[in-house]
Amino acid sequence: MLFVAGLLTGFHCLTMCGNLVIGYSLRCDRAVGIVNHALYNAARLGSYALTGVLLGYLGQVVNIAAFGGTATLAGGIFLIFFALKMFGFFSGKTLPEIPGTRSLREALARLVARLRTGA
């Protein structure tokens, strides 16, 4: 079972994460690429840690089993809309934004700008 889980997560990394890394690596010179790799992996690890903390806390507070089917359905619908947007089906249209993401995105942009300038 663990072997199959490892294969499936490896397939996820190959098909999703690998493409992201290749995409931004091709647009940068070597020095900027190293900074981008560091930023990408720091953000990836930080988001995994934050997600783990939040879901762990949520698991302590709420009986997740009661909402399992609903959460799976909502996540699936979100992923379908996200994929359709990536393929241009909603070009020119914007999807509703999750509250608070704009300020988070702006803060991350400022952090990335600082790290790139070395300030």
Phi and psi in radians as a Rosetta constraint file:
Dihedral C 1 N 2 CA 2 C 2 CIRCULARHARMONIC -1.136 0.35
Dihedral N 2 CA 2 C 2 N 3 CIRCULARHARMONIC -0.624 0.35
Dihedral C 2 N 3 CA 3 C 3 CIRCULARHARMONIC -1.094 0.35
Dihedral N 3 CA 3 C 3 N 4 CIRCULARHARMONIC -0.776 0.35
Dihedral C 3 N 4 CA 4 C 4 CIRCULARHARMONIC -1.126 0.35
Dihedral N 4 CA 4 C 4 N 5 CIRCULARHARMONIC -0.730 0.35
Dihedral C 4 N 5 CA 5 C 5 CIRCULARHARMONIC -1.063 0.35
Dihedral N 5 CA 5 C 5 N 6 CIRCULARHARMONIC -0.713 0.35
Dihedral C 5 N 6 CA 6 C 6 CIRCULARHARMONIC -1.095 0.35
Dihedral N 6 CA 6 C 6 N 7 CIRCULARHARMONIC -0.721 0.35
Dihedral C 6 N 7 CA 7 C 7 CIRCULARHARMONIC -1.117 0.35
Dihedral N 7 CA 7 C 7 N 8 CIRCULARHARMONIC -0.745 0.35
Dihedral C 7 N 8 CA 8 C 8 CIRCULARHARMONIC -1.161 0.35
Dihedral N 8 CA 8 C 8 N 9 CIRCULARHARMONIC -0.721 0.35
Dihedral C 8 N 9 CA 9 C 9 CIRCULARHARMONIC -1.232 0.35
Dihedral N 9 CA 9 C 9 N 10 CIRCULARHARMONIC -0.578 0.35
Dihedral C 9 N 10 CA 10 C 10 CIRCULARHARMONIC -1.119 0.35
Dihedral N 10 CA 10 C 10 N 11 CIRCULARHARMONIC -0.672 0.35
Dihedral C 10 N 11 CA 11 C 11 CIRCULARHARMONIC -1.121 0.35
Dihedral N 11 CA 11 C 11 N 12 CIRCULARHARMONIC -0.690 0.35
Dihedral C 11 N 12 CA 12 C 12 CIRCULARHARMONIC -1.049 0.35
Dihedral N 12 CA 12 C 12 N 13 CIRCULARHARMONIC -0.835 0.35
Dihedral C 12 N 13 CA 13 C 13 CIRCULARHARMONIC -1.103 0.35
Dihedral N 13 CA 13 C 13 N 14 CIRCULARHARMONIC -0.719 0.35
Dihedral C 13 N 14 CA 14 C 14 CIRCULARHARMONIC -1.106 0.35
Dihedral N 14 CA 14 C 14 N 15 CIRCULARHARMONIC -0.760 0.35
Dihedral C 14 N 15 CA 15 C 15 CIRCULARHARMONIC -1.488 0.35
Dihedral N 15 CA 15 C 15 N 16 CIRCULARHARMONIC -0.481 0.35
Dihedral C 15 N 16 CA 16 C 16 CIRCULARHARMONIC -1.899 0.35
Dihedral N 16 CA 16 C 16 N 17 CIRCULARHARMONIC -1.087 0.35
Dihedral C 16 N 17 CA 17 C 17 CIRCULARHARMONIC -1.105 0.35
Dihedral N 17 CA 17 C 17 N 18 CIRCULARHARMONIC -0.733 0.35
Dihedral C 17 N 18 CA 18 C 18 CIRCULARHARMONIC -1.032 0.35
Dihedral N 18 CA 18 C 18 N 19 CIRCULARHARMONIC -0.716 0.35
Dihedral C 18 N 19 CA 19 C 19 CIRCULARHARMONIC -1.161 0.35
Dihedral N 19 CA 19 C 19 N 20 CIRCULARHARMONIC -0.660 0.35
Dihedral C 19 N 20 CA 20 C 20 CIRCULARHARMONIC -1.104 0.35
Dihedral N 20 CA 20 C 20 N 21 CIRCULARHARMONIC -0.792 0.35
Dihedral C 20 N 21 CA 21 C 21 CIRCULARHARMONIC -1.127 0.35
Dihedral N 21 CA 21 C 21 N 22 CIRCULARHARMONIC -0.785 0.35
Dihedral C 21 N 22 CA 22 C 22 CIRCULARHARMONIC -1.091 0.35
Dihedral N 22 CA 22 C 22 N 23 CIRCULARHARMONIC -0.724 0.35
Dihedral C 22 N 23 CA 23 C 23 CIRCULARHARMONIC -1.030 0.35
Dihedral N 23 CA 23 C 23 N 24 CIRCULARHARMONIC -0.831 0.35
Dihedral C 23 N 24 CA 24 C 24 CIRCULARHARMONIC -1.436 0.35
Dihedral N 24 CA 24 C 24 N 25 CIRCULARHARMONIC -0.389 0.35
Dihedral C 24 N 25 CA 25 C 25 CIRCULARHARMONIC -1.190 0.35
Dihedral N 25 CA 25 C 25 N 26 CIRCULARHARMONIC -0.624 0.35
Dihedral C 25 N 26 CA 26 C 26 CIRCULARHARMONIC -1.229 0.35
Dihedral N 26 CA 26 C 26 N 27 CIRCULARHARMONIC -0.338 0.35
Dihedral C 26 N 27 CA 27 C 27 CIRCULARHARMONIC -1.620 0.35
Dihedral N 27 CA 27 C 27 N 28 CIRCULARHARMONIC -0.012 0.35
Dihedral C 27 N 28 CA 28 C 28 CIRCULARHARMONIC -2.167 0.35
Dihedral N 28 CA 28 C 28 N 29 CIRCULARHARMONIC 2.731 0.35
Dihedral C 28 N 29 CA 29 C 29 CIRCULARHARMONIC -1.406 0.35
Dihedral N 29 CA 29 C 29 N 30 CIRCULARHARMONIC 3.079 0.35
Dihedral C 29 N 30 CA 30 C 30 CIRCULARHARMONIC -1.087 0.35
Dihedral N 30 CA 30 C 30 N 31 CIRCULARHARMONIC -0.764 0.35
Dihedral C 30 N 31 CA 31 C 31 CIRCULARHARMONIC -1.152 0.35
Dihedral N 31 CA 31 C 31 N 32 CIRCULARHARMONIC -0.784 0.35
Dihedral C 31 N 32 CA 32 C 32 CIRCULARHARMONIC -1.186 0.35
Dihedral N 32 CA 32 C 32 N 33 CIRCULARHARMONIC -0.604 0.35
Dihedral C 32 N 33 CA 33 C 33 CIRCULARHARMONIC -1.057 0.35
Dihedral N 33 CA 33 C 33 N 34 CIRCULARHARMONIC -0.672 0.35
Dihedral C 33 N 34 CA 34 C 34 CIRCULARHARMONIC -1.138 0.35
Dihedral N 34 CA 34 C 34 N 35 CIRCULARHARMONIC -0.742 0.35
Dihedral C 34 N 35 CA 35 C 35 CIRCULARHARMONIC -1.112 0.35
Dihedral N 35 CA 35 C 35 N 36 CIRCULARHARMONIC -0.749 0.35
Dihedral C 35 N 36 CA 36 C 36 CIRCULARHARMONIC -1.103 0.35
Dihedral N 36 CA 36 C 36 N 37 CIRCULARHARMONIC -0.706 0.35
Dihedral C 36 N 37 CA 37 C 37 CIRCULARHARMONIC -1.077 0.35
Dihedral N 37 CA 37 C 37 N 38 CIRCULARHARMONIC -0.762 0.35
Dihedral C 37 N 38 CA 38 C 38 CIRCULARHARMONIC -1.123 0.35
Dihedral N 38 CA 38 C 38 N 39 CIRCULARHARMONIC -0.776 0.35
Dihedral C 38 N 39 CA 39 C 39 CIRCULARHARMONIC -1.125 0.35
Dihedral N 39 CA 39 C 39 N 40 CIRCULARHARMONIC -0.755 0.35
Dihedral C 39 N 40 CA 40 C 40 CIRCULARHARMONIC -1.058 0.35
Dihedral N 40 CA 40 C 40 N 41 CIRCULARHARMONIC -0.844 0.35
Dihedral C 40 N 41 CA 41 C 41 CIRCULARHARMONIC -1.235 0.35
Dihedral N 41 CA 41 C 41 N 42 CIRCULARHARMONIC -0.606 0.35
Dihedral C 41 N 42 CA 42 C 42 CIRCULARHARMONIC -1.143 0.35
Dihedral N 42 CA 42 C 42 N 43 CIRCULARHARMONIC -0.759 0.35
Dihedral C 42 N 43 CA 43 C 43 CIRCULARHARMONIC -1.160 0.35
Dihedral N 43 CA 43 C 43 N 44 CIRCULARHARMONIC -0.681 0.35
Dihedral C 43 N 44 CA 44 C 44 CIRCULARHARMONIC -1.100 0.35
Dihedral N 44 CA 44 C 44 N 45 CIRCULARHARMONIC -0.866 0.35
Dihedral C 44 N 45 CA 45 C 45 CIRCULARHARMONIC -1.141 0.35
Dihedral N 45 CA 45 C 45 N 46 CIRCULARHARMONIC -0.712 0.35
Dihedral C 45 N 46 CA 46 C 46 CIRCULARHARMONIC -1.104 0.35
Dihedral N 46 CA 46 C 46 N 47 CIRCULARHARMONIC -0.728 0.35
Dihedral C 46 N 47 CA 47 C 47 CIRCULARHARMONIC -1.192 0.35
Dihedral N 47 CA 47 C 47 N 48 CIRCULARHARMONIC -0.646 0.35
Dihedral C 47 N 48 CA 48 C 48 CIRCULARHARMONIC -1.130 0.35
Dihedral N 48 CA 48 C 48 N 49 CIRCULARHARMONIC -0.742 0.35
Dihedral C 48 N 49 CA 49 C 49 CIRCULARHARMONIC -1.141 0.35
Dihedral N 49 CA 49 C 49 N 50 CIRCULARHARMONIC -0.791 0.35
Dihedral C 49 N 50 CA 50 C 50 CIRCULARHARMONIC -1.109 0.35
Dihedral N 50 CA 50 C 50 N 51 CIRCULARHARMONIC -0.733 0.35
Dihedral C 50 N 51 CA 51 C 51 CIRCULARHARMONIC -1.089 0.35
Dihedral N 51 CA 51 C 51 N 52 CIRCULARHARMONIC -0.731 0.35
Dihedral C 51 N 52 CA 52 C 52 CIRCULARHARMONIC -1.091 0.35
Dihedral N 52 CA 52 C 52 N 53 CIRCULARHARMONIC -0.739 0.35
Dihedral C 52 N 53 CA 53 C 53 CIRCULARHARMONIC -1.118 0.35
Dihedral N 53 CA 53 C 53 N 54 CIRCULARHARMONIC -0.824 0.35
Dihedral C 53 N 54 CA 54 C 54 CIRCULARHARMONIC -1.131 0.35
Dihedral N 54 CA 54 C 54 N 55 CIRCULARHARMONIC -0.772 0.35
Dihedral C 54 N 55 CA 55 C 55 CIRCULARHARMONIC -1.214 0.35
Dihedral N 55 CA 55 C 55 N 56 CIRCULARHARMONIC -0.603 0.35
Dihedral C 55 N 56 CA 56 C 56 CIRCULARHARMONIC -1.102 0.35
Dihedral N 56 CA 56 C 56 N 57 CIRCULARHARMONIC -0.757 0.35
Dihedral C 56 N 57 CA 57 C 57 CIRCULARHARMONIC -1.136 0.35
Dihedral N 57 CA 57 C 57 N 58 CIRCULARHARMONIC -0.774 0.35
Dihedral C 57 N 58 CA 58 C 58 CIRCULARHARMONIC -1.056 0.35
Dihedral N 58 CA 58 C 58 N 59 CIRCULARHARMONIC -0.681 0.35
Dihedral C 58 N 59 CA 59 C 59 CIRCULARHARMONIC -1.146 0.35
Dihedral N 59 CA 59 C 59 N 60 CIRCULARHARMONIC -0.496 0.35
Dihedral C 59 N 60 CA 60 C 60 CIRCULARHARMONIC -1.318 0.35
Dihedral N 60 CA 60 C 60 N 61 CIRCULARHARMONIC -0.530 0.35
Dihedral C 60 N 61 CA 61 C 61 CIRCULARHARMONIC -1.635 0.35
Dihedral N 61 CA 61 C 61 N 62 CIRCULARHARMONIC -0.686 0.35
Dihedral C 61 N 62 CA 62 C 62 CIRCULARHARMONIC -2.059 0.35
Dihedral N 62 CA 62 C 62 N 63 CIRCULARHARMONIC 2.540 0.35
Dihedral C 62 N 63 CA 63 C 63 CIRCULARHARMONIC -1.378 0.35
Dihedral N 63 CA 63 C 63 N 64 CIRCULARHARMONIC 1.664 0.35
Dihedral C 63 N 64 CA 64 C 64 CIRCULARHARMONIC -1.109 0.35
Dihedral N 64 CA 64 C 64 N 65 CIRCULARHARMONIC -0.556 0.35
Dihedral C 64 N 65 CA 65 C 65 CIRCULARHARMONIC -0.998 0.35
Dihedral N 65 CA 65 C 65 N 66 CIRCULARHARMONIC -0.550 0.35
Dihedral C 65 N 66 CA 66 C 66 CIRCULARHARMONIC -1.221 0.35
Dihedral N 66 CA 66 C 66 N 67 CIRCULARHARMONIC -0.417 0.35
Dihedral C 66 N 67 CA 67 C 67 CIRCULARHARMONIC -1.931 0.35
Dihedral N 67 CA 67 C 67 N 68 CIRCULARHARMONIC 0.133 0.35
Dihedral C 67 N 68 CA 68 C 68 CIRCULARHARMONIC -0.959 0.35
Dihedral N 68 CA 68 C 68 N 69 CIRCULARHARMONIC -0.863 0.35
Dihedral C 68 N 69 CA 69 C 69 CIRCULARHARMONIC -1.136 0.35
Dihedral N 69 CA 69 C 69 N 70 CIRCULARHARMONIC -0.716 0.35
Dihedral C 69 N 70 CA 70 C 70 CIRCULARHARMONIC -1.160 0.35
Dihedral N 70 CA 70 C 70 N 71 CIRCULARHARMONIC -0.753 0.35
Dihedral C 70 N 71 CA 71 C 71 CIRCULARHARMONIC -1.122 0.35
Dihedral N 71 CA 71 C 71 N 72 CIRCULARHARMONIC -0.715 0.35
Dihedral C 71 N 72 CA 72 C 72 CIRCULARHARMONIC -1.111 0.35
Dihedral N 72 CA 72 C 72 N 73 CIRCULARHARMONIC -0.770 0.35
Dihedral C 72 N 73 CA 73 C 73 CIRCULARHARMONIC -1.102 0.35
Dihedral N 73 CA 73 C 73 N 74 CIRCULARHARMONIC -0.797 0.35
Dihedral C 73 N 74 CA 74 C 74 CIRCULARHARMONIC -1.101 0.35
Dihedral N 74 CA 74 C 74 N 75 CIRCULARHARMONIC -0.744 0.35
Dihedral C 74 N 75 CA 75 C 75 CIRCULARHARMONIC -1.103 0.35
Dihedral N 75 CA 75 C 75 N 76 CIRCULARHARMONIC -0.720 0.35
Dihedral C 75 N 76 CA 76 C 76 CIRCULARHARMONIC -1.106 0.35
Dihedral N 76 CA 76 C 76 N 77 CIRCULARHARMONIC -0.763 0.35
Dihedral C 76 N 77 CA 77 C 77 CIRCULARHARMONIC -1.093 0.35
Dihedral N 77 CA 77 C 77 N 78 CIRCULARHARMONIC -0.752 0.35
Dihedral C 77 N 78 CA 78 C 78 CIRCULARHARMONIC -1.027 0.35
Dihedral N 78 CA 78 C 78 N 79 CIRCULARHARMONIC -0.806 0.35
Dihedral C 78 N 79 CA 79 C 79 CIRCULARHARMONIC -1.124 0.35
Dihedral N 79 CA 79 C 79 N 80 CIRCULARHARMONIC -0.646 0.35
Dihedral C 79 N 80 CA 80 C 80 CIRCULARHARMONIC -1.117 0.35
Dihedral N 80 CA 80 C 80 N 81 CIRCULARHARMONIC -0.832 0.35
Dihedral C 80 N 81 CA 81 C 81 CIRCULARHARMONIC -1.086 0.35
Dihedral N 81 CA 81 C 81 N 82 CIRCULARHARMONIC -0.706 0.35
Dihedral C 81 N 82 CA 82 C 82 CIRCULARHARMONIC -1.085 0.35
Dihedral N 82 CA 82 C 82 N 83 CIRCULARHARMONIC -0.769 0.35
Dihedral C 82 N 83 CA 83 C 83 CIRCULARHARMONIC -1.125 0.35
Dihedral N 83 CA 83 C 83 N 84 CIRCULARHARMONIC -0.750 0.35
Dihedral C 83 N 84 CA 84 C 84 CIRCULARHARMONIC -1.084 0.35
Dihedral N 84 CA 84 C 84 N 85 CIRCULARHARMONIC -0.687 0.35
Dihedral C 84 N 85 CA 85 C 85 CIRCULARHARMONIC -1.136 0.35
Dihedral N 85 CA 85 C 85 N 86 CIRCULARHARMONIC -0.707 0.35
Dihedral C 85 N 86 CA 86 C 86 CIRCULARHARMONIC -1.084 0.35
Dihedral N 86 CA 86 C 86 N 87 CIRCULARHARMONIC -0.601 0.35
Dihedral C 86 N 87 CA 87 C 87 CIRCULARHARMONIC -1.524 0.35
Dihedral N 87 CA 87 C 87 N 88 CIRCULARHARMONIC 0.113 0.35
Dihedral C 87 N 88 CA 88 C 88 CIRCULARHARMONIC 1.555 0.35
Dihedral N 88 CA 88 C 88 N 89 CIRCULARHARMONIC 0.213 0.35
Dihedral C 88 N 89 CA 89 C 89 CIRCULARHARMONIC -1.271 0.35
Dihedral N 89 CA 89 C 89 N 90 CIRCULARHARMONIC -0.330 0.35
Dihedral C 89 N 90 CA 90 C 90 CIRCULARHARMONIC -2.022 0.35
Dihedral N 90 CA 90 C 90 N 91 CIRCULARHARMONIC 0.553 0.35
Dihedral C 90 N 91 CA 91 C 91 CIRCULARHARMONIC -1.097 0.35
Dihedral N 91 CA 91 C 91 N 92 CIRCULARHARMONIC 2.360 0.35
Dihedral C 91 N 92 CA 92 C 92 CIRCULARHARMONIC 1.476 0.35
Dihedral N 92 CA 92 C 92 N 93 CIRCULARHARMONIC -0.195 0.35
Dihedral C 92 N 93 CA 93 C 93 CIRCULARHARMONIC -1.955 0.35
Dihedral N 93 CA 93 C 93 N 94 CIRCULARHARMONIC 2.637 0.35
Dihedral C 93 N 94 CA 94 C 94 CIRCULARHARMONIC -1.977 0.35
Dihedral N 94 CA 94 C 94 N 95 CIRCULARHARMONIC 2.477 0.35
Dihedral C 94 N 95 CA 95 C 95 CIRCULARHARMONIC -1.512 0.35
Dihedral N 95 CA 95 C 95 N 96 CIRCULARHARMONIC 2.728 0.35
Dihedral C 95 N 96 CA 96 C 96 CIRCULARHARMONIC -0.985 0.35
Dihedral N 96 CA 96 C 96 N 97 CIRCULARHARMONIC 2.454 0.35
Dihedral C 96 N 97 CA 97 C 97 CIRCULARHARMONIC -1.648 0.35
Dihedral N 97 CA 97 C 97 N 98 CIRCULARHARMONIC 2.475 0.35
Dihedral C 97 N 98 CA 98 C 98 CIRCULARHARMONIC -1.224 0.35
Dihedral N 98 CA 98 C 98 N 99 CIRCULARHARMONIC 2.288 0.35
Dihedral C 98 N 99 CA 99 C 99 CIRCULARHARMONIC -0.980 0.35
Dihedral N 99 CA 99 C 99 N 100 CIRCULARHARMONIC 2.343 0.35
Dihedral C 99 N 100 CA 100 C 100 CIRCULARHARMONIC 1.609 0.35
Dihedral N 100 CA 100 C 100 N 101 CIRCULARHARMONIC -0.204 0.35
Dihedral C 100 N 101 CA 101 C 101 CIRCULARHARMONIC -1.295 0.35
Dihedral N 101 CA 101 C 101 N 102 CIRCULARHARMONIC -0.502 0.35
Dihedral C 101 N 102 CA 102 C 102 CIRCULARHARMONIC -1.114 0.35
Dihedral N 102 CA 102 C 102 N 103 CIRCULARHARMONIC -0.815 0.35
Dihedral C 102 N 103 CA 103 C 103 CIRCULARHARMONIC -1.166 0.35
Dihedral N 103 CA 103 C 103 N 104 CIRCULARHARMONIC -0.629 0.35
Dihedral C 103 N 104 CA 104 C 104 CIRCULARHARMONIC -1.132 0.35
Dihedral N 104 CA 104 C 104 N 105 CIRCULARHARMONIC -0.771 0.35
Dihedral C 104 N 105 CA 105 C 105 CIRCULARHARMONIC -1.090 0.35
Dihedral N 105 CA 105 C 105 N 106 CIRCULARHARMONIC -0.724 0.35
Dihedral C 105 N 106 CA 106 C 106 CIRCULARHARMONIC -1.150 0.35
Dihedral N 106 CA 106 C 106 N 107 CIRCULARHARMONIC -0.712 0.35
Dihedral C 106 N 107 CA 107 C 107 CIRCULARHARMONIC -1.124 0.35
Dihedral N 107 CA 107 C 107 N 108 CIRCULARHARMONIC -0.733 0.35
Dihedral C 107 N 108 CA 108 C 108 CIRCULARHARMONIC -1.140 0.35
Dihedral N 108 CA 108 C 108 N 109 CIRCULARHARMONIC -0.661 0.35
Dihedral C 108 N 109 CA 109 C 109 CIRCULARHARMONIC -1.106 0.35
Dihedral N 109 CA 109 C 109 N 110 CIRCULARHARMONIC -0.714 0.35
Dihedral C 109 N 110 CA 110 C 110 CIRCULARHARMONIC -1.133 0.35
Dihedral N 110 CA 110 C 110 N 111 CIRCULARHARMONIC -0.714 0.35
Dihedral C 110 N 111 CA 111 C 111 CIRCULARHARMONIC -1.097 0.35
Dihedral N 111 CA 111 C 111 N 112 CIRCULARHARMONIC -0.783 0.35
Dihedral C 111 N 112 CA 112 C 112 CIRCULARHARMONIC -1.112 0.35
Dihedral N 112 CA 112 C 112 N 113 CIRCULARHARMONIC -0.725 0.35
Dihedral C 112 N 113 CA 113 C 113 CIRCULARHARMONIC -1.074 0.35
Dihedral N 113 CA 113 C 113 N 114 CIRCULARHARMONIC -0.729 0.35
Dihedral C 113 N 114 CA 114 C 114 CIRCULARHARMONIC -1.112 0.35
Dihedral N 114 CA 114 C 114 N 115 CIRCULARHARMONIC -0.770 0.35
Dihedral C 114 N 115 CA 115 C 115 CIRCULARHARMONIC -1.149 0.35
Dihedral N 115 CA 115 C 115 N 116 CIRCULARHARMONIC -0.623 0.35
Dihedral C 115 N 116 CA 116 C 116 CIRCULARHARMONIC -1.245 0.35
Dihedral N 116 CA 116 C 116 N 117 CIRCULARHARMONIC -0.581 0.35
Dihedral C 116 N 117 CA 117 C 117 CIRCULARHARMONIC -1.506 0.35
Dihedral N 117 CA 117 C 117 N 118 CIRCULARHARMONIC -0.209 0.35
Dihedral C 117 N 118 CA 118 C 118 CIRCULARHARMONIC 1.408 0.35
Dihedral N 118 CA 118 C 118 N 119 CIRCULARHARMONIC 0.298 0.35
